[in-house]
């Protein structure tokens, strides 16, 4: 549940920003057409509800996936394959640095 709540925060902020920008544009544009600046309450509430719904749908799958493995399963293991990959990455970095003429020390 905390992961889903974390994904809803950007959705809420984006929805609030969208409603505020939409209201401001309406208020600025309406006088140029000699019309009153009216934003219906249902449009504001609908925009806020839509962002919460879309944020929930978009954040549900990543939140469920992130909550499946136990924390000990996600910790990196120092097995032979990991050591080989790290050594290979260091060799590649040294090769790239030697081509570009930069100095890099291997740890």
Beta strands, then each sheet from edge to edge (+ up, - down):
end
